């Protein structure tokens, strides 16, 4: 009996010494992003990755069975439209959670992080929105995975076409560069600085 009681006491002591693993809630908190913010973040990451994968595959290999398959999975215009909608939802959800989201770190690093996030949102809004505007200005049909949202028309509205023709390419590569930098900094925080910045998006409340 004495040995059993001692084992039970030791087990209870171990349990009390370890932090409890609590589940992530739907809403954000000052220490972690909630389930909805995480889902929107990773959905955005998947859409952007697929968009650039299709683009780079076409540029590198031209038209073949692989690029045609990728284009059928992620048509450029359809992915752009989805990115626009997801970004608008993300902005709305960020506004709802604005008083309880994890704060940016203080100092220059925090200000740079805030600037990068603002630039991300601006590009994710501008690129698809002006591409749609260009398509409309050219009179082209607007389609979402084969579903026609607006039929073709005979028109040529220069002010709708010119800004996107001028800036869509350079700003797309700026977005690509920011994505690469974002991933690199997340790895720096995780493996070099060893802080909990990455855990806000992928860890548990006790992580």
N, C-alpha and C positions, 0 to 999 in steps of 0.2 A: 504493500500500500504506500509506503514511504517513497519508493522509487517511482511509482506511478504518479503520485502527487507532484514529485519534483519535476518529472517530464512535462506534466500539464502546466506547471508554473513557468517552465522555460519556454514552452510553446506560446503561452499567452504573452510572455515578455517579448518574444520575437515579433508577434503580430502587432503589439502596441508600438514597437520601435520602428515599424515600416509605415510610410505614409499610405493612406488609403487611396486606391485608384478610383477616382470618380469619373463618370462619363461626361463627355462634352455635351453641352446643351445646344439648343437651336440658336439662341442669341449669343452675341459676342460678350466678352468680359474683359476687364483690364489686363488679364494675364494670357488669355487665349481667344482665338477666333472660333466662333460657333460653327455648327454643322452647315448652315446655309452659306455663310461666308466661305467656308472651305470648299463646298461643292461648286460655288460660282468661280472661285479662284482656279480650281483644277479643271473645270470645264473650259474656262478661258484659255488656260495653258494648252489643253488638248486641241482646241480649235486653231490657235495660233500655230502650234506645231504642225498640224495637218496642212494648214494653209501654206506654210513655207516648204513643207516636204513636197507637196504637189508642184509648187513653183520651181523649186530647185531640181526636181526630177525631170520636169519638162525642159528646163534649160540645159540640163546635163545630158539627157538621153534622147530628147525629141519625142516624137509620137511612136509609141510601141505598146505592147500589151500591158506592161506595168504602169506606164503613165496614164493610159486610158482607164485602167482599173482605179488608180488613185483619183483621177478626175471625176469618175462616177461616184466614188465615196465622198469626195469633198469638192464639189464644183466651186470655183473661186467666188462667184457672186453669191452663191447660197451660203457659203461659210462666212463671207463678209456680212451678210444680212444677220446671220445668227450671232456673230460677234457684236454687232451693233445692239441687238436686243439684250444680250447677256450683259453688256457693259452698262446699258441703261438700268437694268435690274440691279446690278452691283452698286451703282451710284445711289439708287433709291434705298437699298438695304444699308449702305454705309451711312446715309443720312439718318435712317431710323436708329442705328446703333452708335451714332456719333459721340454720345457722352459716355460710352462704356467700352469702346474699342481699345486694344493695346496701344499705348502711346508710342510715338517715335522717341528714340533715345535723345538725350539733350546734346547740345553743342552742334558743331559743324556737320558731324555725321548724320544727326537727326534731320537737319535742314536739307541736306543732300538727298536723304531717303525720301523726304516729303516731296521734293522737287521731281525726283524720278517717278514717284507714284502719280503725281499730277500729270507728268508728261505721258506716262503710260495711258492714263484715262483719256487724255486729249487725242492721242494717236488712235486709240481703239474706237473713238467716236468719229474723228475726222476722216480717217481712211475709208471706212465703209459708207459713211453718210455722203461724202462727196463723190464716191464711185457710183452710188445710186443716182445722185444728181446728174453726173455725166451721162449715165445710161439713159436717163430721162431726156436730157438735152439733145442727145443724138437721135432720139425717137426709137431707141431699141426697146424690145420687150423686157419687162422685169419678171424673172422667173425664180422660183424657189423650189429646188429639186423637181423640176419639170412642171410645177404648178404655176400657171401664168397669173401674175399679180396685176400686170398692166400690159395691154397689147402694144404692138409696134405702131408707130405713127410717123408721119412725114414732118420732121422739124429739125432745125439745126440752131440751137441756142448757144451762142459762143461763150457767154459769161458762165454758163453751167459746165461747159466742157473744158475751157482753158485752165482753170486752177488745178483740176485733177490731172490733166495731161502734164502739167508742169511739175507737180509736187508729189504725185502718188508714188512714183518709183523711189525717189530719195527718202521720203518719209517712211516707206515700207522697210527700207534697209536700216533706217534709224531705229525703228521698232525692233527689228531683228537684233541689232547691236545691243539695245537695252535689255532684251530678253537674255542674251548671253551674259551680259554684265550682272543681271539680276540673279541668275543661276550661280555665277561665280561668287558673288557676295554671300549668297545663302550658304555655300560650301565653306567660305572663309569663316563665317560666323559659327558654323557647326564644328569644323575640324581645327581651326586655328585659334579663334577667339574663345571657342567653347562656351558660348553663352546660350541663352534660351530663345533667341530670336526665331530660329527655324522651328523650334518646338511650338511656337504660337500657332503655326499653321498645320503641323503634322503630329504634335505630341498630345498627351493626355493632360488633364489639369494638374496632375502631380509630377509631370515630366519635366 
